[in-house]
Amino acid sequence: MKQKVIGKQNNSKMCFVCGMENKLGLKAYFYEMENGELVATFTPKDIHQSYPGRLHGGIASTILDEAIGRAILMKDEGMWGVTLELNVKFKKPVPYDEELKVICKITKETSRTFEGEGRIVLPNGDIAVVAEGKYFKMHVNKITDVDFTTDQWFNVEDHNDPKEIEV
């Protein structure tokens, strides 16, 4: 079912997942959906492979971890998820050189932590990888003493940004 995009999260310069200047990174975009889910889109390349034609499982785990951990930004732009636990299950091989989606949501929240789940969806709609994670809520200025929000955290305007996404 298609859901309306209600917001787009920022990218950074050098993050492996969302960094626009990271030559080896995934350059993922994150969209906030009207149903409360967060959707990431990315197109992995051959440098992200394990076996020929297949995305490395560690990279699949990385994008799921990032997406679930970012879901808290939908509630508080200054709050981040710091991973406490991540459980990943691989169901199908994940290709590269094709646009993939990660769909995630928060499933439980306390004042200090949150839990979430996510899935990597193949272009044909099949679910390839699923994950559940638990995260500690932490304000960005307690994670790093570098104020990256000033010059390394920005919204990437793109005329190709979707207005709706199949979730």
C-alpha positions as CSV (number, residue, x, y, z in Angstrom):
1,M,0.0,0.0,0.0
2,K,1.3,3.5,-0.9
3,Q,1.9,5.9,2.0
4,K,2.4,9.6,1.8
5,V,5.9,11.0,2.5
6,I,5.5,13.7,5.2
7,G,9.2,14.5,5.7
8,K,12.8,13.8,4.7
9,Q,15.6,13.4,7.2
10,N,19.0,15.0,6.9
11,N,22.1,13.4,5.4
12,S,25.6,13.9,6.5
13,K,29.0,14.3,4.8
14,M,30.8,11.2,5.9
15,C,28.5,8.7,7.6
16,F,28.9,5.3,5.9
17,V,25.1,5.0,5.5
18,C,23.9,8.5,4.7
19,G,27.1,10.4,3.9
20,M,27.0,12.2,0.6
21,E,30.8,12.6,0.4
22,N,31.7,9.1,1.6
23,K,33.1,7.4,-1.5
24,L,32.4,3.9,-0.2
25,G,29.1,4.7,1.5
26,L,25.5,3.8,0.7
27,K,24.2,7.3,0.3
28,A,20.8,6.4,1.7
29,Y,17.9,8.8,1.9
30,F,15.4,8.6,4.8
31,Y,11.7,9.4,4.4
32,E,9.2,9.8,7.2
33,M,5.8,8.3,6.3
34,E,2.3,9.3,7.3
35,N,1.8,5.9,8.9
36,G,4.7,6.5,11.4
37,E,7.2,4.3,9.6
38,L,10.6,5.4,8.3
39,V,11.7,4.3,4.9
40,A,15.2,4.4,3.6
41,T,16.1,4.0,-0.1
42,F,19.5,3.1,-1.3
43,T,21.3,1.4,-4.2
44,P,24.3,-0.6,-3.0
45,K,27.2,-1.1,-5.4
46,D,29.6,-4.0,-6.2
47,I,32.0,-2.6,-3.6
48,H,29.4,-3.6,-1.0
49,Q,29.3,-7.3,-2.1
50,S,30.1,-10.5,-0.3
51,Y,29.6,-13.2,-3.0
52,P,29.4,-11.9,-6.6
53,G,26.0,-10.4,-7.1
54,R,25.1,-10.3,-3.4
55,L,25.1,-7.6,-0.8
56,H,27.3,-8.4,2.2
57,G,25.3,-9.4,5.3
58,G,27.2,-6.9,7.4
59,I,26.1,-4.1,5.1
60,A,22.5,-5.3,5.2
61,S,22.7,-5.3,9.0
62,T,24.3,-1.8,9.0
63,I,21.5,-0.2,7.0
64,L,18.9,-1.8,9.2
65,D,20.6,-0.6,12.3
66,E,20.8,2.9,11.0
67,A,17.2,3.0,9.9
68,I,15.8,1.6,13.1
69,G,18.0,3.9,15.2
70,R,16.9,6.9,13.2
71,A,13.2,6.2,13.7
72,I,13.4,8.2,17.0
73,L,14.3,11.3,15.0
74,M,10.7,11.4,13.9
75,K,9.7,12.2,17.5
76,D,12.6,14.4,18.5
77,E,15.1,15.8,16.0
78,G,17.9,16.1,18.6
79,M,17.5,12.5,20.0
80,W,19.4,9.6,18.5
81,G,19.4,5.9,18.9
82,V,22.6,4.3,20.2
83,T,22.5,0.6,19.6
84,L,22.2,-1.7,22.6
85,E,21.2,-4.9,20.7
86,L,20.5,-5.9,17.1
87,N,19.1,-9.2,15.9
88,V,19.1,-9.9,12.1
89,K,17.5,-12.7,10.1
90,F,18.4,-13.3,6.5
91,K,15.6,-14.7,4.3
92,K,16.7,-14.1,0.7
93,P,19.8,-12.9,-1.1
94,V,20.1,-9.2,-1.5
95,P,21.3,-7.9,-4.8
96,Y,23.3,-4.8,-5.5
97,D,22.9,-2.2,-8.3
98,E,19.2,-2.1,-7.6
99,E,17.3,0.4,-5.5
100,L,16.3,-1.2,-2.2
101,K,14.0,-0.1,0.6
102,V,14.3,-0.4,4.3
103,I,11.0,0.0,6.2
104,C,11.1,0.4,9.9
105,K,9.1,1.5,12.9
106,I,9.4,1.9,16.7
107,T,7.6,-0.9,18.5
108,K,8.2,0.0,22.1
109,E,9.4,3.1,23.9
110,T,10.4,4.1,27.5
111,S,11.8,7.3,28.7
112,R,15.4,6.1,28.1
113,T,15.2,3.4,25.4
114,F,13.2,2.3,22.4
115,E,12.8,-0.9,20.4
116,G,12.1,-1.1,16.7
117,E,11.9,-3.5,13.8
118,G,12.8,-3.2,10.2
119,R,13.0,-5.0,6.9
120,I,14.9,-4.8,3.6
121,V,12.4,-5.0,0.7
122,L,13.5,-6.1,-2.7
123,P,12.3,-4.4,-5.9
124,N,9.7,-7.2,-6.4
125,G,8.3,-6.7,-2.9
126,D,9.9,-9.7,-1.3
127,I,11.3,-9.3,2.2
128,A,15.0,-10.2,2.2
129,V,16.2,-9.3,5.6
130,V,14.4,-8.5,8.9
131,A,15.8,-7.1,12.1
132,E,14.8,-6.1,15.6
133,G,16.8,-3.8,17.8
134,K,17.0,-2.0,21.1
135,Y,18.4,1.5,21.4
136,F,19.4,3.9,24.1
137,K,18.0,7.4,23.5
138,M,20.8,10.0,23.5
139,H,21.0,13.6,22.5
140,V,23.5,14.2,19.7
141,N,25.6,16.5,21.8
142,K,26.3,13.7,24.3
143,I,27.3,11.2,21.6
144,T,30.1,13.4,20.1
145,D,31.8,16.6,21.2
146,V,32.0,17.7,17.5
147,D,29.1,20.0,16.5
148,F,28.5,18.2,13.2
149,T,25.0,19.6,12.9
150,T,26.4,23.0,11.8
151,D,28.4,21.9,8.7
152,Q,28.0,18.1,8.3
153,W,24.2,17.5,8.8
154,F,22.0,18.8,6.0
155,N,18.9,18.2,3.9
156,V,19.6,17.1,0.4
157,E,17.1,18.7,-1.9
158,D,16.3,16.4,-4.8
159,H,13.5,16.8,-7.5
160,N,13.3,13.0,-7.6
161,D,12.2,12.7,-4.0
162,P,9.1,10.6,-3.9
163,K,5.7,12.0,-2.7
164,E,4.5,8.5,-1.9
165,I,6.3,5.2,-1.3
166,E,5.0,1.6,-1.5
167,V,5.4,0.1,2.0
